[in-house]
Amino acid sequence: MAKKLSTQEILAAARAEKAKQAAASAEGAAPPAPAEAAESAPAEIAPQPAPPKKAAGTPKSTKDILAAARAQKAAGAAATVEKPVPSQPAKPGPVGKAVAKTGQPAAAAGERPSVQEMLKAVREGRKPAEEAPAPPALRKPKKPVLPSKPIPRGATAEEKAGRRNVLLALVATPFAAAWTMFGVASAAGLLGMARFMMPNIVNEPPSRFKVGSPGDYAPGTVSTKYTAQYGVWVVNAEYQGQGLIYALISICTHLGCTPNWLEGEQKFKCPCHGSGFYITGINFEGPAPRPLERAGIRIAPDGMIEVDKSVKFQQELGQWEDPASKVEVA
Ligand code: FES
């Protein structure tokens, strides 16, 4: 079985044959016998018309000499191509290389022209690679489609679209965003102003309150029952030879601390700086500059003692003489 020739070898043989024929015609030699030509040329090559015979010994013209030189050069090139090539696996690029030399586009891999096509192209004087189809155009990678956000349950598509439009309108442009921020800041300012205008609620005890009947207070006693809640001592004692019930305010006249009633010593003692006050409220020791103050007091229509802290009476001002500052008892 004959060895299968590579494309390169077939092309080289065809070119060599063509060059031989050209040389023979240039030199005026007799064409090879039809039998020899049939043996050397491939079966597919059509027989060439016989060149005109020239008489032996006829002198060569300049044209003939130039043609012989060109044929010799072509024969040398063919001999170079006909060098034995080691059998290697066919590379995908011979056609591509030949095309690259001519500046034509390379054929796509796997679409190399067949041997017959190449021979036909050589006979017609064309480049085999001319018939190679153009490579397919590169496709642009498609952009991945991002998944849309999930629609919340209970919201229709129209509601969602409307909400999205509102949000877009609020933040779409810097102008809209600035107005939105201005609106939010204004609302916050109005809320703060409203809170400032509303009064703070303070759970203070009422200024007027009842502290029982006069019979509840024995002479020479101090009641601390209402000190914690109302800040007063209710005292039944003598002042200037007169038995009285009066209400002393439990605030030290030095710096405002709350003195303690010491039953054993019969005095009010301030824990802050040591001021002392008699049962009558007169100061007698420590830094306190003046006596304790009295609150308003009276017998209510129901016979109960009513204290009014909104009114105060100061001894150094002679206010203890006011009947509203005391309740006389027998
Ligand atoms: Fe009472 Fe100073 S506050 S003595």
Boltz pocket constraint, residues with backbone or C-beta under 6 A from the ligand:
constraints:
  - pocket:
      binder: B
      contacts: [[A, 252], [A, 253], [A, 254], [A, 255], [A, 256], [A, 257], [A, 270], [A, 271], [A, 272], [A, 273], [A, 274], [A, 275], [A, 286], [A, 287], [A, 288]]
      max_distance: 6.0
